[in-house]
């Protein structure tokens, strides 16, 4: 089976080694982004994701990449600047001296993401902190992503994301906002994650009532690992606004000062801590997203302050992920979500009976809490097991579900972080054939005359 990616020329599936063999510095240096291939439609993009999973040796009945999705999400870095300097920052030492890339290049990358992975995919607008980009340009970027039928997500530490800005972002089509709040940010005077709830509460009020999906990101390291259960209890109490709690496991990459993670931190140990706070078992192995050593994902329903595992029927899950590719699961609008599911069931009557049986079982499980609560929320959990820059595993890189858009195409976030300067310090050729210089922010003409680009 020949794989299109120029940098990928193995003809038989890679053994997913128990003892992961790490890539050599030469292999990392020579590794190229995913080869540029235009998808004529979503099914073709999804089929290519399936090939990628098969070649990486992680294709399985519960693999959602290559069935429902062509990619988990793609990060679009619109600035390298940030107003924090986290102890586990993945940016490079050069990041602060790099100017914001021109809007023309940003639009080109957005178009490429859609052409490569198909419509209705998540584009994470990130950085650095994207709220530091000129506000009018940030709005234009969100608007453009929505206009070409992709889903814009904003990744921010929230400092500059005022209610007013959040309202304007939603008006321009923002789908999700992910607030990053944790102790690696060293916010002055805050010594525990529970003390940082002051910021989480503030950010929740900034987006309360807006038609947007709200996520909180937490980097897990030795100083906050023990607080995960309390964090879950906080999110559990705020499911009227918060829909997902996402945990990034410490990795030795970028300019962060805290290097290798403590042995206690792993996908399994963080999953245990989450279940401790959730007060229930969560089926983290039902859904597979890319490589099993990269992620764990779980979904719960919330009623009366209690969480109930949603993915506890793997057989039904496996049946559904293939068939529901066309079913739009709108995270921002519950009514539209239920309508879409109902419409899909009418078009797929074979699934009405198993779906009703599942719904009835869940309602019976939750009945007393539903009666008391009079409302039902949901809370999903996502874990991202980032790799150290010096310990990259080739099969995981090839099965990557979370990529970054570079001038040459999408590449695994872990690989990008390991050689970020190769991309951010690269001059960019513009349509005018002029070269944009990332350190000066100027465009140099093919005949050497210089002009300063608009944005910083
Ligand atoms: S970014 Fe890294 S941890 Fe995440 S899916 Fe890609 S290879 Fe795996």
Boltz pocket constraint, residues with backbone or C-beta under 6 A from the ligand:
constraints:
  - pocket:
      binder: B
      contacts: [[A, 290], [A, 291], [A, 293], [A, 294], [A, 384], [A, 385], [A, 386], [A, 387], [A, 396], [A, 397], [A, 399], [A, 400], [A, 401], [A, 402], [A, 403], [A, 412], [A, 413], [A, 414], [A, 415]]
      max_distance: 6.0
